[in-house]
Amino acid sequence: MLTGFRSAVFTAVPEQLKYAIGVGIGLFITIIGLVDSGIVRSGVPLISFGFFGQLQGWPILTFVIGLLLTIILLVRKVKGAILISILATTVIAIIIEKIAGVGARSADNPLGWGLNVPTIPDSVAAAPDFGLLGQFNLFGSFESIGVVAAILAIFSLMLSDFFDTMGTAFGLATEAELLDDKGQIPHFESILVVDSLAAVAGGAASVSSNTAYIESASGIGEGARTGIASLVTGVLFLVAMFFSPLVTVIPYEAATPALVIVGFLMMTQIRHIDFTDYSIGIPAFLTIALMPFTYSITNGIGAGFVSWIVIKLATGKAKEINWLMWVVSLAFVVYFAINPIEQLFGIGG
């Protein structure tokens, strides 16, 4: 981040490919919402609609109610539509669980609640556990799996975090209509500084990498623009540390309708992409398609970048390629070939 490399890479990306990243993220959070709610599940063929092709169970009904309620509130332009829907659907879920005793989803209970069972806890407060704070070994991976394997793992994680943040930031900024006349994000360097520091802090706290989350789009959907919503959210997260039992009352099925709706809002950016021009349409399509289908923002961006380079070369337009796009695309080729490289060095699992 200190070198300004990430900001330079972002500037080098073709504008329509940036829009494709935002659209792909929209589809990605939509599939997350549909999977977490149980509407989309693994099955035969690869995925199925609901449970064996049918919408069965109280949790799925709760999700449908929440989705319809969110849609109604949005089209009627009710302020706080998403938050109202989440709270109202949570109340409905609590009532359903009290009457029907649905329970948690499991192999023996496939029609149960996806994550949290919506019941009123005995206590709303609990002391946070700081036992893992600072429990990390900076060079442990080099000792346990070897230098080459550790370097490849670090490279893979770095590239994933690098482009997840870039794609998320652009997608959210586009949805918030914060891009400048050149299609760039104002003060983008500040975003990257915060993201970098958060990633380091997350590792030091023995938790997964802290980064920009695409679920932030739900706040943008409610009108967040100035950063105040982010500050309020951060403060509330600190407060929530001491009220974890209360937070677990909200089931997936009450929260995921917001992801589906925000996915729709982000999809509207597809109008900026000229699919009649195959040189940009195909990379844009691959970017959009691979994000939800591979469950990875990075995979979608990588496919778009590499295919864009290949098409430029095939059409004799190599001079139009920014040198940074060459560097990044080569990095993605290495990223996609991590497994063969590991096998080449005899470190594959």
PyMOL commands that set and color helices and strands:
alter all, ss='L'
color gray80, all
select helices_A, chain A and resi 5-12+15-37+58-75+81-100+140-145+147-175+188-204+214-221+228-240+244-247+252-272+278-294+297-314+318-320+323-336+338-344
alter helices_A, ss='H'
color red, helices_A
select strands_A, chain A and resi 40-42+47-49
alter strands_A, ss='S'
color yellow, strands_A
deselect
rebuild
show_as cartoon
